[in-house]
Amino acid sequence: MTYESFSVDIDSDGIALVTLDLPGKSMNVWNQTLMREFSAFVDDFSTNDDIKGVVLTSGKKSGFLAGADLNMLGNSGPGTAPGTKKEQFKAAFALNAMLRKLETSGHPAKALIKGQASAKPVAAAVNGLALGGGLELVLASHYRIVADDPKLQLGVPEVQVGLLPGAGGTQRLPRLAGLQNAAMLATTGKPIDPATAKAQGIIQEIAPADELVAKAKEWVKANPKVTQPWDKQGFKFPGGGGAMNPKSVQFFMAANAMGQRETNHNYPAVRYILSCLYEGSIVPFDTAIRIESKYFMKLVASDQTRNMIRTLFINKQAAEKGEARPKDIEKQEIKTVGVLGAGLMGSGITHVTVKGGMNVIVLDRDMESAEKAVAYSRKILDKRVSRGKLTQDAADEFLAKIKPTSDYNDLKDVDLIIEAVFEDPEIKADVIKKTEAVIGEDVIFASNTSTLPITGLAKNSERPEQFIGMHFFSPVEKMPLLEIIPGEKSGDKALATALDYNKKIRKTPIVVQDVRGFYTNRVVPPYLNEAMLMVKEGVKPALIDNAAKSLGMPIGPLALTDETKLDLGLMLVRATKKELGDDYKPNGVEDLLEKMVEGLGRAGRVSGGGFYEYPEGGKKHIWPGLKEHFPLADEQPSLEDVKERLLYAQLVPASHCYAEGVIDDPQSADLGAIFGWGFAPWTGGPMSHIDTIGAESFVRTAESLAQRYGERFNPPAKFRDMAKAGEKMYGKAA
């Protein structure tokens, strides 16, 4: 029998070498074809006496098997497929059932336990990363041998998209590595290297990559009859037994508390993983994997999981592959980039550009200033060298790709310009003209600005069709989002070049309309302002920031304001007021910013402190003097009230951006929110969350908040219309 997704080569000893190699795919994944064909192979293997054993390996350099194809689960899944609950469960249990048959050769567990039967040997020769369902295939093998490569990743990352390992991972891992190690792997989703996996008992051997298959075949030949440890009489969990062991009781009490503390009860997957570990450890293995599939089906049928898969995997992947790129423009070769400005942003852009494989010529007003970009990268690289993650030679080679200069003529041969000078229209106008005087006629000029409209800046250009905005986030080397902003006259080549550059630096890009603040900076300021308004009202600062973290934000809005600098906020308020004149609408925090920055000298973290104190060597804490200048109210709002207010301070401006066409599609709005300012990932993004709670509920709550706190909470007419029509942004499948 021949298969499309893998080859089968049976040698003279009857050992079948199964080489996974999905055609047209860069990585092996469990898609419908592989599942169907592998199931047929397992059926044949279990009954075909000519096949004495199996060695599993991969024909791809990218890895062994990266898990399930999440495109199958993004908009639908086993828990949402038509049919009865029994039929839905059967679909969710399919991969579990297949791997169970592989490891038992189709024999009943009772026969194996009583020694009345044994399985044919299966060995996994893991020559690349094995994640999720890929690792679960490895775990279902009787012998697991992995390539000697410390960079090779083994793990079960499903929790990161709201799922749990659904093919036996929550049951085989604790039976091999113990409950604690299994919980750590499954609830964090972080991968481990081969040495760690071997130390935990997850794999048995590490060997050179070119010896894996031969060694695996030797083992299969030497072990014609095998049984998994959990299918043997008297099996016990490593490290103290199952859930009924006193040590395990203590572990589960602590693990549940820690899990909910870390997730703020926002991620059911963590709770379900721990339930699988607990319940599965006190029942026979065949019952345990059915319990796992029950919880898996609950998750895959939930709005939350589908939202997370859609945004964090499907839409993220599409954006990073350049979905928004004009199709008729040929790929742009970018070898050398000119970066204008060696401040914090310019230095960060320089670093990620070199990391992306390009050379950089970084220009500033004098050599001393330009050298700051080299120093910035050196500091990052020195830390990696000190930790053994990078060799000194590699660090030196990296730094050699950065050429600091104060001479515009050094930019004459660059392939792309990225301007990152001070956020002042006059300064930007000056560098645009000086740069265009020396660069090639077909070179794209990108401006890194957080608020200034690109069309206005492009008026200083002799070639506005080659002018575009690229808004990076600070710190550039850590923040994953890139906003790309075509101006009124920007051409397709400018957009294509920006996306080609982005593909090299591996950010998540979104394309937004050219309006003041673009997308992220039209949503983040209202959110931060709402927190500051609460400070003025006398709400406890700790309550404000803790409410945001409880909501799922990575950092509280007051702490975030400190990071982004209060003096920058004041400067932007004044610049906006100057530009808009009589059209400027006060946001209510102008006086607070002036008092904090100019009256109290508290301009943010880098300036010594803002809402928080930052003691050297100590933990940051709310500045005690804050309540003297902004007295606390006698009556404090509830945690839920503060959470709702902070949530809608983001949902409402995000909905206005979508309604006004600042962002063209809900996918980009969700990606921009999560990867731009850390909007709660468990929601799948603001548009996904509005779909989940329903437009009617969103409008009703927003209007209620508007009555209590002001018109800033009023939802756009488009969403009122959606509420009346019962419409969703992602359609029926959302």
Secondary structure, DSSP 8 states (H G I E B T S, - for coil): ---SSEEEEE-TTSEEEEEE--TT-SS--B-HHHHHHHHHHHHHHHH-TT--EEEEEES-TT-SB--B-GGGTSS--TTTSSS-HHHHHHHHHHHHHHHHHHHHTT--HHHHHTTS--B--EEEEE-S-EETHHHHHHHTSSEEEEES-TT--EE-GGGGGT---TTTHHHHHHHHH-HHHHHHHHHH---B-HHHHHHTTS-SEEE-GGGHHHHHHHHHHH-SSB--GGGSTT---TTT-STTSHHHHHHHHHHHHHHHHHHTT--HHHHHHHHHHHHHTTS-HHHHHHHHHHHHHHHHTSHHHHHHHIIIIIIHHHHHTTTTS-TTS------EEEEE--SHHHHHHHHHHHHTT-EEEEE-SSHHHHHHHHHHHHHHHHHHHHTTSS-HHHHHHHHTTEEEES-GGGGTT-SEEEE---S-HHHHHHHHHHHHTTS-TT-EEEE--SSS-HHHHHTT-S-GGGEEEEE--SSTTT--EEEEEE-TT--HHHHHHHHHHHHHHT-EEEE--SSTTTTHHHHHHHHHHHHHHHHHHT--HHHHHHHHHHHT-SS-HHHHHHHH-HHHHHHHHHHHHHHHGGG----S-HHHHHIIIIIS---BGGGTBSSEE--TTS--EE-TTHHHHS---SS---HHHHHHHHHHHHHHHHHHHHHTTSSSSHHHHHHHHHHHH---GGGTSHHHHHHHH-HHHHHHHHHHHHHHH-GGG---HHHHHHHHHT--TTGGG-
